[in-house]
Amino acid sequence: MSLRRVQLAVVAAASLLSCSSCAYLQCRLDDLGDCFLYRWHESALGLAVEAKVSVVEATLGGWYADYGWGKDTWWQVPGHVMTTHGYGVPITTVGPIAYGQPLLRALATSTDGNPPGAPGAYDDVRSWLFLSDVFDLDDERPFQLTAGQRISDAFGVELGVTPLLFSARIGFNVAEFADLLLGFCFIDIFGDDGWRRPPTLPYVPAKSRREPTPQKPR
């Protein structure tokens, strides 16, 4: 083999290795992002405490805001969030009387979505009788989760507070952290390596959506 061919082979091998390394690193960064959920609303109004531990979830009080930044779910890149209100007991339990909502809403212990009266507003129940609604029983969520994401969500811990004029929410997901660690050994338990995380916005209301399609791989 000539020296020229050896050089070309070395360059080609180095290029492939470099591309593989970049893809590997990007997958780990994506997995790291999946471990955390966070939202910040600097112009919120209300008094509320929100908490979720595994499948147990509830909100005490309520708040709304015109703007927020962060992530609506674990599996997104940060940006302008669609969630700009959070309601819980006692607001959700009087919803059928005060807001003309279905009687079933009296069993809701946590809801979120857009402020009432906002264009394209939605009001999605996050938990019924303190149990997280990962199956979206009211069909109001403006995005859909895969089976793996539904399972992963049961391993998340979230805490939100609204002390009158701003609102913040943070969360950590143990299952996604395990996916991150195993990913360093080329084990992908959720099968999401190489799949592009969607932006937080835009999303369409649930009633106009169709069956979910997987995000296109890079």
N, C-alpha and C positions, 0 to 999 in steps of 0.2 A: 504494500500500500504506500502510495506516495505521501510525502510530507504534507502536501496541500490537502489531501483527503483526510489525513489525520487531524489537521487543524480545523477543517470544516466539521468533522465529527465531534470534536471537543467543544466547538462553539455551539453546535446544535444541542448537545447534551447539557451544556451550561444554561442555555436558554430554557430548555424544558424544565430543568431543576429550579430555575428562578421562577418560572410561571407556577410550578407546583407549590413552591414555598410561599408565594404571594397568595395563592388560593387557600392554602392551609392556614396562613395567618389571618386572612379575612374571615374564614369560617370560625376561628376561635374568637375573633372580635365580635362577630355576630352572636355567638353563643354567650359571650360576656354581656352584651346588651340585653339579651333575653332574660337575664337573671334579675334585672331591676325594672321597676315601674315607678314613675314619678310624674307629678303634675304640680303646676304652680299657677295660682290665680291671684294676681296682684290687686285686682279691683273687686274682690268678692264682698258680699254682704250677707251676714247671717251668723248663727251660732250652731256648731255641729261637731260631733266626734264620730268618725267612721272607722270601723275595724273589721278585718277579715283574717281569720286563722283557719287555714285549710278550707273546709266547706262551710264553716260557721261564719256568718257575716251579718252585720247590722249597722245602722246609723241612728244616732240620737240627735234630733234637731234638723236643721236644714240650712241651705245656703244657695246662692246663685251668683253668677258673674257674667260679664260680657266677653271675656277673653281668658284663654289659658294656654300654657305651653308645657309640653312634656310628652307623655305616652298614654293612650287610652287602654292599651293592652300590653302584655309582656312582649309581644312579637311584632313590634313596630320600630321604626326609626323615630326619634323625637321630632316634634314640630308643633304647629297650632292644633290643640286638642279639640275634639268635638264635644267632650263632656264639659259642660259649664253650669251644671247644678247637681246637688246631691241632697236627697230628702230621706228622712227616716221617721221613726216613731217620735212624736205623735202625728206628724204631718201626713204620712202615708195612710195611717189608720182612719183619718177623717176625710181622705180623698174622695170616697164615693159620695159623701154628703156635701163637702165644700166645693168640689170641682166636677161633680157629675161623672166620676169615673166608675167603671164596673165594680160591683160589690166585692169581687175577688181581690181588689186592691186593698181592702181592709186587712188582708193577710200579709201584705208586703212590709218588710222591715228595712228595706234599703232600695232606693231608686237613684238613677242618674240620667243625664241627658242634656238637652238644651233648656234654656230658660223658658217658662211658659209664655206663649205668644210670639216666640221667635219664628221667623220663616223656616219652614221645614223642621219644626221642633219634634223631638221624640222624647219619650219618658220611659226608660227601660228599667224593669224591676231587676235589681241585683240579687235580692234574696227574698224568699218566701218563708215566713215563720223562722227566720234566722238561718235558713239553709241557702247557700249560694246557688243561684239559678244558672248553672253552666249550660243547661239545655234550652235556655231562652224560651220558657213556656209561654210568655205573652207575645213572642215573635216581634219584638220591638227593637232589638239590637241592630244597629246599622252596619254590622259586620258579622261574619260567620266564622266559627272556629272549627278546626279540624279535630278529629278524634284525639290525636296526640296533644293538641292544645287544651282540650277539655280535661284530659287526665292531668296534664302538667299544672293546670290552674288550681287543682285540689291541693297542691303543695306550696301555694303562695301564702305569704303573710303580708298584710297591708295595713297601714294606719294613716288616717286623714284627720286634719284638724282645721277648723275655721273659727278663729277668735275675733269675730266681728267684721274686720275689713280686708282680710286676705285668707286664702285657703291653700293648703299644701297637702299632698298625699305622697307617700313613699311605700315601696314594697320590695320584698326579696323572695325569690322562688328557689326552693331547695332542689326541686327536680331539674330545673334549668341549670343550676350550678353543677349538679352531677353530670349533666350532659356536657357542660363545658370541660370538666375534669377528664371525663372519658374521651372527649374529643381529641385530647392531646395524645391518646393511644389509638386514634383512628376508629373509635367506637362512637357511632352516631345513634343514640337511642331514640331520638325523635325524628330521624330521617330528614332533618332540615338543613344539613350542610349544603352550601352552594345555592340555597333558595333565597331570592331577594326579599328582604323585609319590606312590607309596604309602608308608605308614608302615613302619618296619623290622619291627615286629610288629603284628598277628599274621600268621603264615603257617601253612599246613597241611602236614603231611608229604607228600612226593611221591607216595606210594602211594595217597593218598586224594584227590589233586587231579584236576581235569578239565582239558580244553584251556583254555589261557589266554584271558582276555577282556581287551581293552584297558581301561586305566584311563579312567574317565569324565572328559570334559573339564570344565573349570570353566564 
